[in-house]
Structure formats: structure tokens, C-alpha cells
């Protein structure tokens, strides 16, 4: 008997994780090997469990799914990440694929389509939800580097994006320093650098920018 596809579920809604676990564990070729409730935990659990496939939400506290995907692909390139989200603007799709995700499924289409996506990416293919026009996405990916200006987020380093999200979620410099294991002075330096790079004058501006760019789900 072939080994089952080992899956890690990362979503901050427990009821959704429980529902997906029930559906996936009923498949003969799948097993949910672990769960995570935020992006930072997803990174840790991926390193610990080393799943075949990771189902990742975008809007999660502390570290959003796209930034978590970047870190995971860098550390564990063999893991196939599928983004499962209610957010599916072209920018979200572009950022997810750029981060290394192999699949993108819309939450309201989850279930049968997610099962197809898992089998597809496990087999080495890309899977995009039926609601996503793959041709438009491919054209968009090509045009981003040839014609269209870069997203402001692309001018920021991974650490800057990480700190920007934490600032937008209302974390103090001391709290951020503790989360990231760096000094408070370093955090303040990053905050100043972010405002300089983005042409913003205060923390409120950073928060508005982060929300506008979909970096955090904070309203």
C-alpha cells in the first residue's frame, strides 16, 4: 500500500481546520499530520513535521500566509504549498505564486476542489482554483517584470515585511523584539527605515499601507 500524502493545515480558524481535517482524513491517500493557527507556527511545524503538502491561509496573525510561504520554501523547498483563501485578487495570487506556492484554491470552493489540488501539486503540477483564470495570471506574471511597475512590497526585505505586519497588528517595539529575537533598538531602526522607504511619516501611515497591500487582515 502506497504511503499517504502527509498534510499540514495552517489557518487561524479552528472550526475550518476541523472541517478540513474531517474531509481529508476520509481520503484513502491522505492524512492530516499537523495543524498551525498562525504563520509563525506554520513555519515551525513545517520544519518539525516535514509534510508533503501544506494548506495555508493568507490572513493570519503575526506572520501572514504569503510571508510564511516564502520562509518555508526557503528552508524546506520540497514542501508543496497550497494557498486556501477568501482573498483572491490578482495581487494576492501573484504574491502567492512569487513566494513559491504551487496551488491557489478559493475557500468557498474548498472540499472536492482542494482534494484535487492536493493530488495535483503532490504530483508535481500547479493547481489554480477554477475561479482563477490561469491565462490572465500567467500574462500578469510576465508583464510585472516587463511593463508594470513593481509592487511597493517588492522593495522591502522579508524582515521589513515581517516587522511591518507586526506593527500593523499593534505590536510594540518591545513585543516585536521578543517575537523576532532581536533588540528593541534594531526594531526601531527597521521602523524608521520602513517609513523612509515608503515615504510615510508615522505609524498610522504604516498601518494603512500594510492593510492596503493585503499584508495583514487587520481592519
C-alpha positions in Angstrom: 0.0 0.0 0.0 1.4 3.4 -1.0 2.2 5.9 1.7 -0.4 8.6 2.4 0.1 12.2 1.4 1.0 13.9 4.7 -0.7 17.3 5.1 -0.2 20.3 7.5 -3.2 22.6 7.9 -2.4 26.3 8.7 -5.4 28.5 9.4 -6.4 30.7 12.4 -9.9 29.4 12.5 -10.1 26.2 14.4 -13.6 25.2 13.1 -12.2 25.4 9.5 -9.2 23.3 10.4 -11.5 20.7 12.0 -13.8 20.6 8.9 -10.9 20.2 6.5 -9.3 17.5 8.7 -12.5 15.6 8.7 -12.7 15.7 4.9 -9.1 15.0 4.2 -8.7 12.2 6.7 -11.5 10.4 4.9 -9.5 10.2 1.7 -7.7 6.8 1.3 -4.4 8.5 0.2 -4.3 11.4 2.7 -3.7 12.1 6.3 -3.5 15.4 8.3 -0.2 15.2 10.1 -0.4 18.5 12.0 -2.1 21.9 12.4 -1.0 25.5 12.9 -3.0 28.6 13.9 -0.7 31.3 12.7 2.0 31.8 10.1 4.9 31.6 12.6 3.6 28.3 14.0 3.2 27.1 10.4 6.9 27.7 9.8 7.9 25.9 13.0 5.6 22.9 12.4 6.7 22.5 8.8 10.3 22.2 9.9 9.3 19.7 12.6 6.7 17.6 10.7 8.1 18.0 7.1 4.7 17.4 5.4 4.3 16.7 1.7 1.7 19.4 1.3 0.9 22.5 3.4 -2.5 24.1 3.2 -2.0 27.8 4.0 -4.4 30.7 4.7 -3.2 34.2 3.7 -4.8 36.3 6.5 -3.2 35.0 9.7 -1.8 36.8 12.8 1.8 37.6 13.4 3.0 36.3 10.1 0.7 36.2 7.1 0.5 33.1 4.8 2.4 34.6 1.9 5.4 35.6 4.1 5.3 32.3 5.8 5.3 30.5 2.5 8.5 32.5 1.5 10.2 31.3 4.6 9.0 27.7 4.3 10.1 27.3 0.7 13.5 28.8 1.5 14.0 26.3 4.4 12.0 23.3 3.1 11.9 23.6 -0.8 10.3 20.1 -1.2 7.1 21.1 0.6 4.3 21.9 -1.8 2.2 24.9 -0.5 -1.4 25.4 -1.5 -2.9 28.8 -0.5 -6.5 28.4 0.6 -8.0 31.9 1.0 -11.1 34.0 0.6 -8.8 36.8 -0.8 -8.1 36.2 -4.5 -7.3 39.5 -6.1 -4.6 39.3 -8.9 -2.1 40.8 -6.5 -2.8 38.1 -3.9 -2.4 35.4 -6.5 0.7 36.9 -7.9 2.4 37.4 -4.5 1.5 33.8 -3.5 3.0 32.3 -6.7 6.0 34.5 -6.4 6.5 33.3 -2.8 6.6 29.7 -4.1 3.1 28.4 -3.7 2.2 25.6 -6.1 -1.6 25.9 -5.7 -4.3 28.5 -5.0 -7.8 27.5 -4.0 -10.7 29.8 -3.1 -12.2 29.0 0.3 -15.8 28.8 -0.9 -14.7 26.2 -3.4 -12.9 24.1 -0.8 -13.7 20.4 -0.4 -13.7 18.4 -3.7 -11.5 21.1 -5.4 -9.0 21.1 -2.5 -8.6 17.3 -2.7 -7.9 17.7 -6.5 -5.4 20.5 -5.7 -3.5 18.3 -3.1 -3.2 15.4 -5.5 -2.1 17.7 -8.3 0.6 19.6 -6.5 1.8 16.4 -4.9 2.2 15.0 -8.4 4.4 18.0 -9.3 1.9 20.2 -11.0 0.5 23.7 -10.4 -3.2 24.0 -9.4 -5.3 27.1 -9.6 -8.9 27.3 -8.5 -11.5 27.2 -11.2 -12.4 30.8 -10.4 -8.9 31.9 -11.3 -8.2 32.4 -15.0 -4.8 30.8 -15.4 -4.0 32.6 -18.7 -4.6 36.0 -17.2 -2.4 35.1 -14.2 0.5 33.9 -16.5 0.2 37.1 -18.6 0.2 39.2 -15.4 3.3 37.4 -14.1 5.2 38.1 -17.3 4.1 41.7 -17.6 5.1 42.5 -14.0 8.7 42.3 -14.9 8.5 43.8 -18.4 6.0 46.6 -18.3 4.2 47.2 -15.0 5.9 48.9 -12.0 6.8 46.8 -9.0 4.5 46.5 -6.0 5.9 48.7 -3.1 6.2 45.5 -1.1 8.8 44.1 -3.5 11.1 47.0 -2.4 11.1 45.7 1.1 13.2 42.9 2.5 11.5 39.8 4.1 12.4 41.1 7.5 11.0 44.5 6.8 7.7 43.0 5.6 7.6 40.8 8.7 8.1 43.8 11.0 5.6 45.9 9.0 2.9 43.3 9.6 3.6 43.2 13.3 3.5 47.0 13.6 0.2 47.0 11.7 -1.2 44.5 14.2 -0.5 46.9 17.0 2.6 45.2 18.5 5.0 47.5 20.4 8.7 47.6 19.5 9.4 45.6 22.7 6.9 42.9 21.7 8.3 42.7 18.2 11.8 42.4 19.5 10.7 39.5 21.7 8.9 37.7 18.9 11.8 38.0 16.5 14.6 37.6 19.0 16.3 40.9 18.1 16.9 44.0 20.1 14.3 46.8 20.6 16.8 49.2 19.1 17.0 47.1 15.9 13.2 47.1 15.7 13.2 50.9 15.9 15.8 51.1 13.2 13.6 48.9 11.0 10.6 51.1 11.7 12.5 54.2 10.7 13.8 52.5 7.6 10.3 51.4 6.6 8.9 55.0 6.9 11.8 56.3 4.9 11.5 53.7 2.1 7.7 54.1 1.9 7.7 57.9 2.2 5.5 57.7 5.3 5.6 60.0 8.4 4.2 57.9 11.2 3.0 54.5 12.5 -0.6 55.2 11.4 0.7 55.5 7.8 2.5 52.2 8.1 -0.7 50.5 9.3 -2.8 52.0 6.4 -0.1 50.9 3.9 0.0 47.3 5.3 -3.8 46.9 5.1 -4.0 48.4 1.6 -1.3 46.0 0.4 -3.1 43.0 1.9 -0.2 42.3 4.3 -2.5 41.9 7.2 -6.1 41.1 7.8 -6.4 43.8 10.5 -9.4 46.1 9.7 
